[in-house]
């Protein structure tokens, strides 16, 4: 299989995480879900890059704390607002990885759907300038997005060499919340994966950059629904799993599609989040928060 520049509609689970104990959500050990998150970040609004506390939908499978519960929800909006953090576990138990990962200076995507039982998929061989829309099917008729990923560059890795290959290429937190859980699972030793680094406003590809729909944090607002995106011929609204892909596109063709996505997201009153601060290690006020279902912490 050869490397190709693609437009990808990537379906991942759209359910929302609920807390496990009081206001705490422990590290997920079940199927992937989304969280409505608050953090410090940067975003593009009205053509300007700004920085503030923001809220956004995303994947964060480690621990988090409920900051707000929304009783007066907008349609398909969140039930909870979470503050993300993580605990560095040392018990060898399997936990879900976070993929895609939208925290820190560049987004990361690796692993998910890059292989099937029949071998590697085209997602293992995306060329720079590819556009991946990570989203979910809601009500069997709407495709809503949480992450718009533009491939900037990449590095290949496997169970044999990932620690050496990715050393100094990723943060310690990404290593702990994505790579270690990924390779702590049942990944075949000879199976290689591609870690994609997202394009940024400072390092765009054809003027494109990765983003997540977001808003400036306002404690009086009840959150927002993930924006619907529809591009006839490229997006199937009722697709509930897997992926849909258009291959061998030029950078200019992908950029036209990216502009359509941007326009639809902004028309729904949302900004383009380009950076979210890395969640801290620890818990409330720096105290460790332990999952009572596991043992062996330091």
Buried (B, 14 or more C-beta within 10 A) or exposed (E): EEBBBBBBBBBBBBEBBEBBEEBBBBBBEEEBBBBBBBBEBBBBBEEEEEEBEBBBBBBBBBBBBBBBEBEEEEEBBBBBBBBBBBBBBEEEBEBBBBBBBBBBBBBBBBBBBBBEEEEBBBBBBBBBBBBBBBBBBBEEEBBBBBBBBBBBEBBBBBBEEBEEEBEEEBBEBBBBBBBBBBBEEEBEEEBBBBBBBBBBBEEBBBEBBBBBBBBBBEEEBBBBBBBBBEBEEBBBBEBEEEBBBBBEBEBEBBBBBBEBBBEBBBEBEBBBBBBBBBBEBBBEEEEEBBBEEBEEEE
